[in-house]
Amino acid sequence: MWKPDRDSAIPLYRQIADHLQEMIVHGEYPPGSPLPSERKLAEQFGVNRSTVVLAYAELRSLGLVESRPGSKTLVSPGWNQSASRTPEWHRYAESGGFLPNLPFLRRIRDALAQDESIIDLASGKLSTDLSPIREINEIMHTCTYHPDNGSDVSQGFPPLREALAAFLERNRGIRTSASSILITSGSQQSLYLISQCLLSHGDAIAVETPSFTRSLSMFQSAGLRIYPLPMDEHGVRPESIRELYSRHRIKMLFVNPNFQNPTGTVLQAERKKQLLDTASELGLPIVEDDPLSLTAYSNNYPLPIRAEDASSNTLYIGSFSKIAAAGLRIGWIVAPKSVIARLADARRQMDMGFSVIPQQIAASFIESQLFQPHMERLRRQLQLKLDTLVASLHRHMDGLVHFSVPQGGMHLWCRVVPQVHDGRFLDEALRSGVAFVPGSVYGAEPGYIRLTYARPQVEEIEAGVVKLAESLRAVME
């Protein structure tokens, strides 16, 4: 009996719709005949009823079926005529050059959107109690709008770039100027601009493995060849760079050295120097993504690579999304002026410039006396949530998962001791009411998971771990 492929890049509802369409076209369901009920099909295919609802909606959009209130879904009597007049939009969607998100990520996103009761140990978002809602609202009352404020500022709102230059020197040890900063709508747009403007189809890049950037389809969409930079508990192993350069002529390195996503590791000082020295000798640019350094629980913030880069080999990416006001969508790139000009030109073609209002708010926030107290509260609460998660794992999953406790960030990287199938584990967890991200999403070998503790409330964390433990035991049987 046919079953949807849970490891396929095609969403489950699309697979079901395509299967039913094939049966209709081949006469297994003639015009006017009833189709199975949503509940029956869900049981038959082992999916949620909502997945079948989406599949039937897709068939209705093609004119293949029709549903009448209080009756079954029927094959449309004139489907062969009506279908010819309806574009098969899903074919267009599947043929685009920009690849969709990975299947596991789409499955998690859809489940969280459909069921708000799921305990979210997957999303890298701050819970509302950790967000500076009061502070941002207070600042918003002081901001004034003028239509010329955002005119011809393709690099970003000048006061924000000035504020960021001071912020980076004060908090990250990076000396730069406003003219060397480009404002983006977050780290992912920064990475997208770099992949599209500074690299070409067929170029080779080296990316930490596991790494958040391995979960992004944008690199494959750009036609880049991706090679893994090996890691251990001390971060990237720089000695692998020469071999990658010699064998594959890599053109760029992508690293996240401080409280790395997903592993939480910090790149050792010796390795940081070796990485810089090797990149400088080979003329390789380093793209450094640094969203979480300021979450160090001990207030001993690890310096970014860019702060120690005297040769300007590093393109530095930052964002406020993980530490403050994700809704403002403020990110930035620090780079040589020629690179900034190229990226700003592309950015202008994409959206004609970023909205000035969130930039005004961000500039006021980082210069205000409200920012540091917010960061101190954020670090305390993240530490509390991490401690709660660790204690809960020891209590309910002792021997089932192994992990090292990070000193900052918001992610706990776990090795699952029993050998289980990633997809079955995730599906069982979502059915039980808890979400996590399988490590394979980040390029890791099977058997790892990332638990993110910034989104759930403290009181939800233990309940989430209990559900996680039950789900793991269920797929072990």
C-alpha positions, 0 to 999 in steps of 0.5 A, spaced: 500 500 500 502 506 498 505 511 503 507 518 503 515 518 504 517 522 510 524 523 508 522 527 501 523 534 500 516 534 497 511 536 503 506 530 505 500 533 503 503 534 496 505 527 495 498 525 497 494 530 492 499 527 487 497 520 489 490 521 489 490 525 482 494 520 479 488 515 481 483 520 478 487 520 472 487 513 471 480 512 472 481 508 479 476 514 482 471 515 476 468 522 475 462 523 480 465 517 485 466 519 492 473 519 495 475 516 502 473 521 508 479 525 511 479 521 517 480 515 513 485 517 509 489 520 515 489 513 518 491 510 512 497 514 510 499 515 518 498 523 517 494 528 521 487 529 518 489 537 517 494 534 512 489 530 508 485 537 508 490 540 505 491 535 500 483 535 498 484 543 498 490 542 493 485 537 488 479 542 489 484 548 486 485 544 480 478 542 479 479 535 480 474 534 486 468 538 489 466 538 496 459 539 498 456 541 505 454 535 509 457 530 504 463 526 502 468 529 497 467 527 490 471 527 484 468 532 479 464 530 474 467 534 469 474 534 472 478 533 465 475 539 462 476 544 468 483 541 469 485 544 463 483 551 464 486 551 471 494 552 471 497 547 475 500 552 480 504 547 484 508 545 478 510 552 478 512 552 485 516 546 485 520 548 478 523 555 481 530 556 482 530 558 489 529 551 493 524 551 499 526 549 506 528 543 508 523 538 510 524 537 517 524 545 518 517 545 514 514 540 518 516 543 525 514 550 522 507 547 520 506 543 526 507 549 531 503 554 526 497 549 527 497 547 534 499 553 539 499 548 545 506 544 542 512 546 547 517 549 543 524 547 544 525 548 536 525 556 535 530 560 536 526 566 538 525 569 545 519 568 549 515 574 550 518 575 557 525 576 555 523 581 549 524 588 551 517 590 550 516 595 555 523 598 553 521 598 545 514 601 547 517 607 551 522 609 545 517 608 540 513 614 543 519 618 542 520 617 535 518 622 530 517 620 522 519 624 517 518 622 509 525 624 507 528 620 513 529 614 509 531 617 502 537 615 499 540 611 504 541 604 501 546 602 506 541 604 512 539 609 516 545 614 518 544 615 525 543 607 526 550 606 523 553 611 527 550 608 533 552 601 531 559 603 530 560 606 537 556 599 540 561 595 536 567 598 539 564 598 546 561 591 546 565 587 541 572 590 540 571 592 533 573 599 530 569 601 524 566 606 521 558 608 519 561 607 512 563 600 513 556 598 515 550 595 511 544 595 515 540 588 513 533 585 515 537 580 519 543 575 519 539 571 513 539 576 509 546 578 510 548 571 508 543 571 502 547 578 499 554 575 500 552 568 497 549 572 491 553 578 490 560 575 492 560 568 490 558 565 483 555 559 481 560 553 482 564 556 487 566 552 493 565 554 500 567 551 507 562 551 512 562 549 520 559 542 520 554 542 524 552 549 523 546 553 522 548 555 515 547 548 513 540 548 514 539 554 509 537 552 502 540 559 499 547 556 498 544 550 494 540 555 490 546 559 489 549 553 486 555 553 491 559 547 493 559 546 500 564 542 504 565 541 511 569 544 516 570 539 522 569 541 529 570 538 536 568 541 543 573 547 542 570 549 535 573 549 528 579 545 527 583 550 523 588 545 520 583 542 515 582 549 511 589 548 507 587 541 505 580 544 503 583 549 499 588 545 496 583 539 494 577 544 492 579 551 491 574 554 497 573 561 496 570 563 503 569 560 510 563 561 514 564 560 521 560 562 528 565 562 533 562 564 539 556 560 542 555 556 536 549 554 533 547 549 534 553 546 538 554 552 543 561 551 543 566 557 543 572 557 538 579 557 542 583 563 542 589 558 539 585 556 534 582 563 532 589 565 531 590 559 527 584 560 523 586 568 522 593 566 520 591 561 515 586 565 512 590 571 511 596 566 508 591 563 503 587 570 501 581 567 504 575 571 506 572 569 513 564 570 514 563 571 521 556 570 524 556 573 531 549 573 534 549 571 541 556 573 544 553 578 549 549 572 552 555 570 556 552 568 562 559 570 566 559 576 563 566 574 560 564 575 553 568 572 548 571 576 542 569 576 535 574 574 530 573 581 527 576 584 533 583 581 532 583 581 524 588 586 523 588 584 515 581 585 514 579 578 512 573 578 516 566 580 514 562 580 520 555 579 521 551 581 527 543 581 529 539 584 534 534 578 533 536 573 538 538 578 543 533 584 543 526 585 539 526 580 533 520 584 530 525 590 528 529 585 524 535 589 524 542 586 522 548 588 519 554 587 515 561 590 517 566 589 511 570 593 506 567 599 503 568 596 496 564 590 499 559 594 502 557 598 496 556 592 492 551 589 497 548 595 498 547 596 491 544 589 491 539 590 497 537 597 493 534 592 487 531 588 492 527 592 496 529 600 495 531 600 502 529 598 509 524 601 513 527 607 517 522 606 523 525 600 526 532 603 524 530 609 528 527 605 534 534 600 534 538 606 534 535 609 540 535 603 544 542 601 543 544 608 545 539 608 551 540 607 558 535 601 557 539 596 553 544 594 558 539 592 564 535 588 558 541 584 557 543 583 564 535 580 565 536 576 559 542 573 561 539 571 568 533 568 565 537 564 559 541 561 565 535 560 569 532 556 563 538 552 561 539 550 568 531 548 568 532 544 562 539 541 564 536 538 571 530 536 567 534 532 562 538 529 568 531 527 572 527 524 566 532 522 560 538 520 564 542 515 560 538 517 554 542 523 552 549 526 553 551 533 552 555 539 554 553 545 558 554 551 554 556 558 557 552 562 553 547 562 547 540 559 547 541 552 544 543 545 548 546 540 543 545 533 545 547 526 543 541 521 543 544 514 546 539 509 543 539 509 535 532 511 533 530 514 526 530 522 526 523 522 522 520 518 527 522 521 533 520 528 531 513 525 528 512 522 535 514 528 539 510 533 535 504 528 536 506 528 544 506 536 544 513 538 544 518 540 538 525 540 537 530 540 531 534 534 529 541 534 528 541 532 521 538 539 519 545 542 521 549 537 517 550 532 523 550 525 523 544 522 525 543 521 533 543 528 535 538 533 537 538 541 538 534 543 544 533 551 544 530 554 551 529 561 549 522 560 547 518 556 552 516 559 559 520 556 565 514 552 567 514 549 560 521 546 560 520 540 564 513 538 561 517 538 554 522 534 557 517 529 559 514 529 553 520 528 549 522 522 553 516 519 552 517 520 545 524 517 545 522 511 549 516 510 544 520 510 538 525 505 541 520 500 542 
